[in-house]
């Protein structure tokens, strides 16, 4: 993969469909899932544990990058809402 995150971002391979949620103030929030494929060098080693984890975040269509029929997104680490723990982490 030729994508390299910077400035506290991760590269996420988008694996889940976007879900659009209508908010009371007529705004919309989108949620999606994906797998972390790269962590910005300035965020290592603190966030290396996110590598290959399934993460949840609000969708950002303007930062999606298609590569070989796979969609990736650059997502700020602070915009990640959570991740799926492995058996060893439980």
C-alpha positions as CSV (number, residue, x, y, z in Angstrom):
1,X,0.0,0.0,0.0
2,X,1.4,3.4,-0.9
3,X,-0.7,5.5,1.5
4,X,1.2,7.0,4.5
5,X,-0.8,8.9,7.2
6,X,0.6,12.0,8.8
7,X,-0.4,14.5,11.5
8,X,-1.9,12.0,14.0
9,X,-4.0,10.0,11.4
10,X,-4.4,6.4,10.6
11,X,-5.2,4.8,7.2
12,X,-8.4,2.7,7.5
13,X,-9.5,0.2,4.9
14,X,-13.2,0.7,4.8
15,X,-15.0,-2.5,5.4
16,X,-18.5,-1.5,6.7
17,X,-21.3,0.3,4.9
18,X,-21.9,3.9,5.9
19,X,-25.0,4.3,8.0
20,X,-26.6,7.8,7.9
21,X,-28.2,8.9,11.1
22,X,-30.5,12.0,11.1
23,X,-29.9,14.2,14.1
24,X,-32.6,16.3,15.8
25,X,-31.1,19.6,14.4
26,X,-31.4,18.4,10.8
27,X,-27.8,17.5,10.6
28,X,-26.6,14.1,9.6
29,X,-23.9,11.8,11.1
30,X,-22.4,8.9,9.3
31,X,-20.9,5.9,10.9
32,X,-18.7,3.3,9.4
33,X,-16.2,0.6,10.2
34,X,-12.8,-0.3,8.8
35,X,-9.5,-2.0,9.6
36,X,-6.4,0.1,10.5
37,X,-3.7,-0.5,7.9
38,X,-1.1,2.3,8.9
39,X,-0.5,4.6,11.8
40,X,1.2,8.0,11.4
41,X,4.9,7.9,12.4
42,X,4.3,10.8,14.8
43,X,1.8,8.6,16.7
44,X,4.0,5.6,17.1
45,X,4.4,3.7,19.3
46,X,1.4,4.9,21.4
47,X,-1.2,3.9,18.8
48,X,0.5,0.9,17.2
49,X,-1.9,-1.4,19.1
50,X,-4.6,-0.2,16.5
51,X,-2.8,-1.9,13.6
52,X,-5.1,-4.5,12.0
53,X,-7.9,-3.7,14.5
54,X,-11.5,-3.1,13.4
55,X,-12.3,0.5,14.3
56,X,-15.5,2.6,14.3
57,X,-15.6,6.2,13.2
58,X,-17.8,8.8,11.7
59,X,-17.6,8.7,7.9
60,X,-15.7,11.3,6.0
61,X,-16.4,10.9,2.3
62,X,-14.1,13.8,1.3
63,X,-11.0,11.8,2.5
64,X,-11.8,8.4,0.9
65,X,-9.1,7.2,-1.4
66,X,-9.8,4.3,-3.8
67,X,-6.9,2.0,-4.6
68,X,-7.4,-1.3,-6.6
69,X,-11.1,-1.5,-5.9
70,X,-10.5,-1.0,-2.1
71,X,-11.6,2.2,-0.3
72,X,-9.3,3.7,2.3
73,X,-9.8,6.8,4.4
74,X,-7.4,9.0,6.4
75,X,-8.9,9.4,9.8
76,X,-7.6,11.4,12.8
77,X,-6.9,9.2,15.7
78,X,-9.1,11.4,18.0
79,X,-12.0,10.8,15.6
80,X,-12.0,7.0,16.1
81,X,-14.8,6.1,18.4
82,X,-13.7,2.6,19.4
83,X,-12.2,-0.7,18.3
84,X,-12.9,-4.4,18.5
85,X,-10.7,-6.2,21.1
86,X,-9.1,-9.5,20.4
87,X,-9.4,-12.6,22.6
88,X,-6.0,-11.9,24.1
89,X,-7.1,-8.3,25.1
90,X,-10.2,-9.5,26.9
